[in-house]
Amino acid sequence: MTSVPLTPGPGTPGTPGRRADAALSPERRVVLVRRIRLIVAATIAYNVIEAIVALAAGSVASSAALIGFGLDSIVEVLSAAAVAWQFAAPDPHKRERVALRLIAVSFFGLALFVSIDAARALLGASEPEHSPIGIVLAAVSLAVMPLLSWFERRTGRELGSASAVADSKQTLICAYLSAALLVGLLLNSLLGWAWADSVAALVIAAFAVREGIEAWRGDACTVPVSVLTGEREAEGDEHDDCC
């Protein structure tokens, strides 16, 4: 099968739905690209602050979960930076493949960090203490991250950017981690269940691996951007040539 380029093109007759960004005017495209840049900048700024607070609070409380959460924030910054790099180019679609690969690697790194962190806690390598700062940080992140993820995913779909949609999933995983961290810290503080957040973190790590594989395959597969961004369902043998 002939490879379908990631750069969106005009729709073809008989294709259900419209091809990603095929009907966008130049003015609308400029607005969407600018919006992506603002979302990514906000995500990077928030995650830098989040990483500093989480790593500092985790060190004080000897909390493996908080330290792992801080490391996750660093991975999130790398993912957002990949999209920022892509959309800094005059033609962002030319950097789509590399950006997707970078995002995939960041997913794998996230899973690795979280898995190691969870395993250490389950094996008793650390005994986390009560951390009010960590609880507040997790609660704030749980409120902020889903909003950023939704906004970037919606914009990325309209623009036809698979990497922006993939990065929005990365941000959503950060929200899942925030929920797991919050539950774990609360259970540890209220009931003394230090293992709760480690178990939840392992589930999230498995989800991160799956998303990383999808982002990686999205670079090399013969799949139109409209499929990668959810504009329409894959048909027939569009995945046959995936590596």
Residue pairs with C-beta under 8 A, 6 or more apart in sequence:
1 222
1 237
1 240
1 241
2 222
3 222
3 241
4 222
4 223
4 224
4 238
6 93
6 96
6 97
6 162
6 219
6 225
6 228
7 93
7 94
7 96
7 225
8 19
8 20
8 21
8 22
8 93
8 160
8 224
8 225
8 226
9 19
9 22
10 19
10 22
11 18
11 19
11 22
12 19
15 232
16 232
16 233
17 226
17 231
17 232
18 226
18 231
19 160
19 224
19 225
19 226
19 231
20 157
20 158
20 159
20 160
20 224
20 225
20 226
20 229
20 231
21 29
21 158
21 159
21 160
21 225
22 160
24 32
24 158
24 159
24 160
29 159
32 155
32 158
32 159
33 87
33 92
33 159
35 155
36 83
36 87
36 152
36 155
36 156
36 159
36 161
36 164
37 84
37 87
37 88
39 148
39 151
39 152
39 155
40 80
40 81
40 83
40 84
40 87
40 152
40 167
41 84
42 148
43 76
43 77
43 80
43 148
43 152
43 167
43 171
44 77
44 80
44 81
44 84
46 144
46 148
47 73
47 74
47 76
47 77
47 80
47 174
48 73
48 77
50 69
50 70
50 73
50 137
50 141
51 70
51 71
51 73
51 74
51 77
52 70
53 70
53 133
53 137
54 66
54 67
54 69
54 70
54 73
54 134
54 137
55 66
55 67
55 70
55 71
57 63
57 66
57 131
57 133
57 134
57 137
58 64
58 65
58 66
58 67
58 68
58 69
58 70
58 131
58 134
59 67
60 131
61 128
61 129
61 130
61 131
61 134
62 126
62 127
62 128
62 129
63 126
63 128
63 129
63 131
63 134
63 185
64 117
64 118
64 120
64 121
64 125
64 126
64 128
64 198
65 117
65 121
65 128
65 134
65 181
65 184
65 185
65 197
65 198
65 201
66 128
66 131
66 134
66 181
66 185
67 117
68 113
68 114
68 116
68 117
68 118
68 201
69 134
69 137
69 138
69 177
69 178
69 181
71 113
71 117
72 110
72 113
72 114
72 174
72 177
73 174
75 106
75 109
75 110
75 113
75 170
76 106
76 110
76 170
76 171
76 174
78 102
78 106
78 109
79 102
79 103
79 106
79 107
79 167
79 170
79 171
80 167
80 170
80 171
82 98
82 99
82 102
82 103
82 106
82 163
82 167
83 99
83 103
83 161
83 163
83 164
83 167
85 95
85 99
86 92
86 95
86 96
86 98
86 99
86 161
86 163
87 164
89 95
92 161
93 161
96 161
96 162
96 163
96 219
97 219
99 163
100 162
100 163
100 166
100 215
100 216
100 218
100 219
101 215
101 216
101 219
103 163
103 166
103 167
103 170
103 215
104 166
104 212
104 213
104 215
104 216
104 219
105 212
106 170
106 212
107 170
107 173
107 208
107 209
107 211
107 212
107 215
108 208
108 209
108 212
110 170
110 173
110 205
110 208
110 212
111 205
111 206
111 208
111 209
111 212
112 205
114 177
114 201
114 202
114 204
114 205
114 208
115 201
115 202
115 205
117 198
117 201
118 197
118 198
118 199
118 201
118 202
118 205
119 198
120 126
121 128
121 194
121 195
121 197
121 198
122 195
122 198
122 199
127 194
128 185
128 188
128 194
130 188
130 189
131 185
131 189
134 181
134 185
135 182
135 185
135 186
135 189
138 178
138 179
138 181
138 182
138 185
139 178
139 182
141 174
141 175
141 178
142 175
142 178
142 179
142 182
145 171
145 172
145 174
145 175
145 178
146 172
146 175
148 168
148 171
149 168
149 169
149 171
149 172
149 175
150 168
152 164
152 165
152 167
152 168
152 171
153 164
153 165
153 168
153 169
153 172
155 164
156 162
156 163
156 164
156 165
156 167
156 168
156 229
157 165
157 229
157 230
157 231
160 225
160 226
160 229
160 231
161 225
161 229
162 218
162 225
162 228
162 229
165 228
165 229
165 230
166 211
166 214
166 215
166 218
169 211
169 215
170 211
173 204
173 207
173 208
173 211
176 204
176 207
177 201
177 204
179 200
180 197
180 200
180 201
180 203
180 204
181 197
183 196
183 197
183 200
184 193
184 196
184 197
184 198
184 200
184 201
185 197
187 193
187 196
187 197
188 194
188 196
188 197
217 242
217 243
218 228
220 242
220 243
221 238
221 239
221 241
221 242
221 243
222 238
222 239
222 240
222 241
222 242
223 234
223 238
223 239
223 242
224 238
225 231
226 232
227 233
227 234
227 238
